[in-house]
Amino acid sequence: MIEILFILMVNGEPKTPTIKFHEPKTTEECLAFGNSYRDKHTVYDGDNNLHVFKKNKGMTWWGFICK
């Protein structure tokens, strides 16, 4: 089973629960989901070169892990 873990703090602390897919996913599908999630929920701040969440301006996006 592929899971996706969102890393939202600079120290690597996850701020959202791990998402477990109910149907089999490939690593590529998991990566595409993570990128889509980022595009939907964040806005790019070019001045600081990072993504900031739309609903919580103080929370930044630092990546995700598919495992």
C-alpha positions as CSV (number, residue, x, y, z in Angstrom):
1,M,0.0,0.0,0.0
2,I,1.2,3.5,-0.8
3,E,0.8,6.2,1.8
4,I,1.5,9.9,1.5
5,L,2.9,11.9,4.4
6,F,2.8,15.7,4.2
7,I,5.8,17.6,5.6
8,L,4.7,21.1,6.5
9,M,7.2,22.5,9.0
10,V,10.8,23.3,8.4
11,N,11.7,20.8,11.2
12,G,9.9,18.1,9.3
13,E,7.0,17.8,11.7
14,P,3.9,16.5,9.9
15,K,1.0,18.8,10.3
16,T,-1.6,16.7,8.6
17,P,-2.4,13.0,9.0
18,T,-0.9,10.4,6.7
19,I,-3.2,9.7,3.8
20,K,-3.6,6.0,3.1
21,F,-5.0,5.2,-0.3
22,H,-7.8,2.6,-0.4
23,E,-6.9,1.4,-3.8
24,P,-3.4,0.4,-5.0
25,K,-1.4,3.4,-6.2
26,T,1.9,3.5,-7.9
27,T,4.7,5.8,-6.7
28,E,4.1,8.0,-9.7
29,E,0.4,8.3,-8.9
30,C,1.3,9.2,-5.3
31,L,3.7,11.9,-6.4
32,A,1.1,13.3,-8.8
33,F,-1.4,13.4,-6.0
34,G,1.0,15.2,-3.7
35,N,1.8,17.8,-6.5
36,S,-1.9,18.3,-7.2
37,Y,-2.6,18.7,-3.5
38,R,0.1,21.4,-3.2
39,D,-1.2,23.2,-6.3
40,K,-4.8,23.2,-4.9
41,H,-4.0,24.3,-1.3
42,T,-1.0,26.6,-1.6
43,V,0.1,29.7,-3.4
44,Y,3.7,30.3,-4.5
45,D,5.5,33.2,-2.8
46,G,8.2,34.2,-5.3
47,D,9.8,36.7,-2.9
48,N,10.6,34.0,-0.4
49,N,10.7,31.1,-2.8
50,L,8.2,28.9,-1.0
51,H,4.6,27.8,-1.0
52,V,2.2,29.2,1.6
53,F,-1.2,27.6,2.5
54,K,-4.1,29.6,1.2
55,K,-6.2,29.2,4.4
56,N,-3.4,29.5,6.9
57,K,-0.9,32.2,5.7
58,G,1.5,31.4,8.5
59,M,1.9,27.7,7.5
60,T,4.4,26.9,4.7
61,W,4.6,23.8,2.6
62,W,7.9,21.9,2.8
63,G,7.1,18.8,0.8
64,F,5.7,15.3,1.0
65,I,6.9,11.7,1.1
66,C,5.4,8.7,-0.7
67,K,6.1,5.4,1.0
